[in-house]
């Protein structure tokens, strides 16, 4: 039985995925599903570059501003909710256009991967967190080395979140997270994806655009957005505040740096993130890449992608 077709628009930050997704959804009777780990949070439009109503141009967008920023969504929860959106779009005879740069989340949706049990905030997690506070991460990492040496070898003692997660899975299920992930990754794809990748021919052009976008975010009131989140009661330890742009602005609001210094740090972190995104995406040989010159020519890109989709039978 043929798997349902979906279109994926991927690429590093600031490469034009949002605009391309809207153009393709309009051309091919589709709806957009955002695959971004931070755009799910409400009240974070500026810093996450979430599409505005104007940018959506009437195209329905899913998985944008659906979560309270005080919540912490796992990739498992995201994949489950995004999959509901994809199936709903398909049921109405439309094309799901998955848009975003969070590679792990996109893979989770495309492959329909399940995830090991474990619930942050549960009794097991609470007990492990107490042990972490009392004995330190080295003790927990040593325990993980005993039960799941493959996972332990990949983790640094400072990576408290993943150490806790790996031990939580083992104690709740009796099986290691390595075993579960290996089985999950061997599963066939749930959907038949056609990948369109956007990137710059010259990395310097990408870095320059990232810098300009950060300046625009600051000018648009990113600091006020962070103030508003704090005022609404979002705790500083929330996952939402770990997003690039937000933790740097927290430092500025605390008086630890100037606004200019915070902006420069955001630019640096954004450029580093874009590099990591490209590294992840380059491993996928199924991506049809469109490489921008100095400027992003969306009309030309739409023509190229239309030809690719027509040739693939996706029209």
N, C-alpha and C positions, 0 to 999 in steps of 0.2 A: 504494500500500500504506500502510495506517495506521501511524503511528509508535507505539511503545510509550508508554503513559501513565505519568507519574511525578508524584508530589506533592512540592512544594517548600515548606518552612516557612522563611521568611526574616524578617529584622528586625535591629535593632541589638542590641548586647550587653545582657544582663539583661532582655530583653523576654519571656522565657518560651518560647523556641523548643524547648528540650529537653523540657519538660513537654508542650507541644502535640504535638510529634512522637510521643511515646510514646502519648498519648491517641488520636491519629489512626491510628497503626499498629495499636493494639488494636482500634479500631472497624472498620477496613477491611482486616484481614488483611494487614498490612504489616510491613516490616522497615526499620529506620532506617539511612541512610547519612549519617554526619557529614560535613559540607562545611565544615570548619574547618582552616585552615592550621597551627594549633598543637596541636589535640587529637590529631593523629596521633602525637605524641611520648609515649613511655612515661615514667612518673614525674613527670608534670606535671598531675595531676588537679586540684589546688587552684587553681593560677593560671590555668588555661585553662577552668575550670568544666566540665571533662569530666564526662559523666554517670557516676555511680557505679552499682554493681550494683543498689542499692536503687532509684535513680531510673529505671533501665531497666525495672523491673517485669516482667522476664522477656521483654521484647521484644528480639530480636537487634539489636545495633548493630554496624555495620561502620565501618572507617576511624577507630577510636579506639584509641590506644596501640598502633600497629602499627609505629612507627619508633623507632630508637635516637636519643635526643636529640643525639648527636654528629653525626648525619647532617644533610645539607641537602637537603630535597626540593624539586624544582622543581614548578611548576604542571603541567608536562607529565607528570611522574611521578605526581603525585597524580591527575590526570585519568585516566590509564591504569589505575591501581589501583582507583579508585572506579568506573570503568566496568565493570570485571570484577565488582564487587559488584552493581551494578545489573542486569547481564545475568543473573547467577546468581539473584538474587531473582525476576526476571521468569520465568526458566526453570522455577521452582518454583510458578508461578501466584500469586505474592504481589505486593503493591504496594510499590515502592520509595518510601520517604519520605525525601527529601533535606533535611537539617536543618542550617542554619548561616548565618553572617553574612559569609563570605568570598566576596564577589560574583564576583570573577575566577575563583575555583575552581569555583563553581557553574556559571557560564556555560561554562566549559571542558568540563564534563561534559555539560550539556544540548545543546550544539552539537556535541559530539564533535570539538572542534578539535584539529588536529595542531599541533605546534610546531616551529619551526625547529631544525635540528641544533645541536649545541654541547654539549660535556660539560665541566662544571666539573671542574677537576683534570686535564684532558687537556693535551697538549703545547701546543696553541695558547693555551689559557687560561694556562698557566704562563708562556709567553713574554710574553704581554700583561701579566701581573701583574708580571713583572720590569721591563718597560718603564714600568709605572705607578710602581713604586718609584723608578726611576732618573730619569724625566723629569717625573713629576707628571701629574695628571688632565687638565690643560689641553692637553697634547700629544696625549693619546689622544682627547680631545673634538675637537680640531682635525682629526685623522685621520678621525674619524667624520663630521665636517662635509663632508669631501671625498667620501666614498663614500655617505653616507646623511644628507643635510642635514635631511630631515624628522624623523628620529629624533633627530639632534643638537640640533635646536631645542627639543625637549621636555625635554632633560636638563640638570641642573645639574652643574657640575664635581665637586660633592661626592657625586654619585650614582655612585660607582665601580662598583657591582654591575651596573647597567644599561648603563653605557658599555662595560664589559668584555664583557658578554653580546652587545651589538649588534655589536661588532667581531669577536667570536669567530664569530658566525653568518656574517658576511660572509667572513671568511678561510677558513672551513671549507666554505662552499657556493658562494661567488661571487655570492650574491644577498643583498640587504639584508633586515634583519629587518622593515623597513616593507613590502616587497613580500610577504614571506611572511605577515605578519599580515593584510594587506589581503585576500589570497586566502582565508585561513582564515576570516575574519569574513564572507565572502560566501557561505559554505556554509550550506545549510539545517540546521535543528535535527535532531539525531539522535533526540531524544525529544520527546514531546508533553507539556509541563509544565503543571501547574495550580499557580499560585503563591498561597500564603496568607501575608500579611504581618502581623506583629505590631508594634505601636508604641503609644506613649502619646499620648493626646489633648493633654496638656500636657507639654511638654518638661521642665518643672521636676520633674514626678513621675518621669520617666525618670532625670534626674540624681540625684535623691534616692535612688532604688533602686540606682543604680550605686554611690553612696557607701556605702550600707549593705552592699552585697555585698562591696566591697573590705574594709570593716571585718571582715566575717565571714571572708574569706579569710585575713586577717592573724591573726585569732583562731584559725583552724583549723590554723595552722602553716605558712603560706606560706614564712616564712624558713627553717624546717627543710627544706622541700621543696627550696629552692634549695641549701642546704648539702649535702643528699643528692646532688643532681645534680653538684655540684662534687667531692664525695668519690668519686663513681663514675667520675670522669675526664672528664666532659664539658668541653671547652675553653670558655673564656670567650667566644671568638669564634664559637661555634656559633650557628646560626640560632635554635635553641630559646631561647637567652638574649636574643634580640632581642624576644621577646614581652613585651607590656605586663605588668608585675608582676615580671618576672624581672630585667630590667636595673636596675630601681629598687632591688630587694632586694640586688643585687650591690653597689650603692653603699653600702647600709646595712651589709652585711657587711664592706665595706672600711673602714668607719668614716668615710665621707665625709658621712654624714647620720644623723639619728636614725631610729628605726623609724616614729615619727609623721610625720616629714618625707617618708620614703619612701612611706608610705601616701597622703599628700596628693598626691604626684606621680603615683602610680598612679591615683588618682581623676581627676585632671586629664587624664591621657593617655587614660583609658577614656572620659571624656565627649567628648573630641575625636574619638576613634575612632568612637564611636556616631554622632556628627554626620556623619562621612565615610561611614559605612555607609548612613545614611539618604539622603544625597546620591546615592550610587550606586544604591540601590534605587528612588528616586523616578523614575529615568529609565525604569523598566520599567512600562509602562502596563497590563500584563497581571496585575499583582498585585491580589488581593482583600484589602484592608486591614481588619484588626480593630483598632480603637483602644481601648486600655484607659482606664478612668477612674483614680481614685486607686489602686484595687486591681485586680489581674488576675483576672478572673472566667473561669476556664477552662471551667466547666460551660456558661456562656452561649456562649463562643467555640466550643466543640465543637458545640453545637447549630447555630450559624450556619454553621460550616464544613461540617457534615453536609448542610445544605440546599444549600450551594453545590456540593458534590461530587455530590449526588444529581441536581441540575438539569443538571450537566455530563455526566452519564452515568457518572461515576467512582464506582462503588459495588460 
